[in-house]
Amino acid sequence: MFDEADLPKKKSDLLADLAREDLDRLSIVDLDERIAGLEAELVRTKAKREGAAQFRAAADSLFKK
């Protein structure tokens, strides 16, 4: 059998969990690390989106008549 806790969370759950996290308990160093991590994730996400947009544009141009 499996436990539901072992299943990956939905994207919206992860973002909601992140938004609900109590920042008051974090030190300045912890906050700086969190900001750096979030900025790195933004860069990674934007790069993935750009690649997907380029792939889509190439596919669209290939199949347009």
N, C-alpha and C positions, 0 to 999 in steps of 0.2 A: 504494500500500500504506500501511498504518499501523503504527505502533510501539505495542506494548502499554503502554509508558511514557506514551503520550499519553492513554490511557483513564483515566477517573476511578477513584480508589481506592474500595474498599468502605468503608462507614462504620466497620466494625470495624477495618480497617487504619489508618484515620486516627486513631482513638482509641488504638490500640496504639502507633502511631508517636509520638504525643504523650506517652504514658506512658513510653516508652523513652528519650525525649530526655534527654541528659545535662544536668542543671541546674547541675552544678558549674562549668561554664565561663561561666555567666551572672553578670553583675554585679548589684548590688542594683537599679540602674536598670532593667536588662533584666528582672529578676524582677518588679519593680513593673509594667512594661509588659505582661509576660505575664499577670500576675494581672488587670490591668485588661481586657485582651483577653478572657480567659476569663470574667470576670464579665459583660462585655458580651454574649458569646455565650450565657451562661446566661439573661440577660434576654430576648434575642431568641428563644431556644428555648422558654422558658416562655410568652412572649407567643404564639408560634405554636401551642403546645399548647393554651393557653386558647381561642384562636380556633377551633381544630379541635374542642375539646370543646363550645363553644357551637354551632357548626355542626351537630355530631352531635346535640346535644340538640334543636335546632330541627327537624332532619330526623326524629328519632324522634317528636317530638310531632305532626308533620304526618302521619305514616303510622300512628300508633296509632289504633286504633278503640275 
